[in-house]
């Protein structure tokens, strides 16, 4: 708790010092033009902010001083009195006293023990006729240098009265604000970030040349450059990161106002205030979240009398939750209201001509719930200041997708609704899969990537079917619509020499589809460059990047490509025709997991989103360093964890067969999990039973009809790379 209080105090000192630095100039400007309302309001806001924070931080002396100054500034602002030389001098003396208190707080000596009664007395005389002592010269002309009266002037070189010593354990700590922090212009940070992006491009080029070189010195230097660039990139990214609490703090007022306008009682709960996001993302999510919260209160939370009749508390509950997962930020907006009335949504969408009656009748509950994101949709019976114009949830979906995010919604009738938003940590540098098609290279953001499928050319004709003109691939019993990238972009075909079909399975608009490409290169971090105005109209490209060889590759806009080729609408029609699986009830979410074997018989699974790659590594590549097994992997050093030894306590059995390694990434760090065999990738509703254990198992679940242990990937990371997490995060 002490550390948290120190952080609050440090932020208070930083903000106050910056604001006070402008006040001297503002007071001089105001004295020359006493009716400058803008300057006067700026001075008042500064002192008011300091006074308001004093009560929270328990600084009574500073609070009394600033309260006295605020009172007089309020009278000046309201036009009750006019600023003169005496008033300016008294207020400047107050500002100097505030600076002394702040300096004392920074040194860790509390408020300093100074008696502010004389200054407060002079402040109270502002606006009164102040007689001039006979020995004092006349007041200076306007524009002359300002000096406070003798009673207000601090006496230099004379020590302040010693404060009463507090017990040692309660003594405040020095914060050293001036030495530990510095304010940097945002434009300068953006320029540094752009330079780091260029450095990443240069790093990629050198790594590409180093991989082909036989010179051990060049290889070692390129690996060292890779390590330093990665660390520099992480450091610069951290300077741009801001806690989402900066956005959360604005919502109590929003919830209060909307609830009052709707005649409802709503309690707001906030979780994950410390979750960090890039500044550009923070700015982009504010408006969508406002719409989501307003929608939850207006359409989700019932009126107090209806809640009581349903056995609920009269006050509704809205929860804003943010957390990191799988290299993304997850934001959830939940309410405990009535849930989505799918019958009303179905009827209203037909009434407004958004879908046909036949199509609406074929839709399942999940499909109907997603109709609320259509432009122009609203269930409100009349237009109010809160809702009814049909531009709420459409704005949420559109704005989130513009920054590379996805939106999903889960609702349970009578229990509430949860809006789930997934967005990237940053838009500047992203991991991407590089593919080739028609002799050109393209980058696919890894956030959209689910898995890769390779089909031998001899069996591709049997595996790929066609239904209503749409090519389909049956992936583990489910029909996956396909887009041939060559045809979609009007590029030349692969020719007759290709021996396999490569399918990149992607997620777009809560649906899956596959892109058929000529070849798959590798995943790497790319620097996103905006497209020129000539290409802005092409909705299939999200930007461009420069590859290691200096050539330009276009970044595919997965959602735009899906809409252009009709894949999203096709999958929706097909989903409406297919009955819902009997084992899944409405509102239950299916999860994608990779199933593998550890040791001779232990069957385990882990979320597919935690998996960066699955590799086969020759045993002779394994080296021993710092007491652990490592392998040189993609220009870096990858630590290995033998799950057989980690979970079962059995020594690993080495053979000449390649090691099966699941590469997992978290917080920018990677670790390789050595398993016996990859069994399958499944998508099922996961019901966890039992309790986790210290050895890294979350619990048990039934997958494919067999009992399967669920691996606690985070626990494995905490044990083998504890430096990636704070003590609080590791404990959680």
Buried (B, 14 or more C-beta within 10 A) or exposed (E): EEEEEEEEBBEBBBBBBEBBEEBEEBBBEBBEEBEBEEBBEBBBEBBBBBBEBBEEEEBEBBBBBBBBBBBBBEBBBEEEBEBBBBBBBBBBBBBBBBBBBBBBBBBEBBBBEBEBEEBBEBBEEBBEEBEEEEEEEEEEEEEEEBEBBEEBEEEEEEEEEEEEEEEEEEEBEEBEBEEEEEEEEEEEBBEBBEEBBEBBBBBBBBBBEBEEEEEEEBBEEBBEBBBEBBEBBEEBBEEBBBBBBEBBEEBEEBBEEBBEBBEBBBEBEBEBBEBBBBBBBBEBBEEBBBBBBBBBBBBBBBBBEBBEEEEBEEBBBBBBBBBBEBBBBBBBBBBBBBBBBBEEBBBBBBEEEBBEEEBBEBBBBBBBBBBBBBEEBBBBEEEEEBBBEBBBBBBBBBBBBEBBBBBBBBBBBEEBBBBBBBBBBBBBBBBBBBBBBBEBBBBBBBBBBBBBBEBEEEEBEEBBEEEEEBBBBEBEEEBBBBBBBBBBBEBEEBEEEEEBBBBBBBBBBBBBBBBBBBEBBEBBBBBBBEBEEEEEEBEBBBBBBBBBEEEEBBBBBBBBBBBBBBBBEBBBBBBBEEEEEEEEEBBEEEBBBBBBBBBEEBBBBBBBBBBBBBBEBEEEEBEEEEEEBBBBBBBBBBBBBBBBBBBBEBEBEEEEEEBBBBBBBBBEBBBBBBBBEBBEBBBBBBEEEEEEEEEBBBBBBEBEEEEBBBBBBBBBBBBBBEEBBEEEEBEE
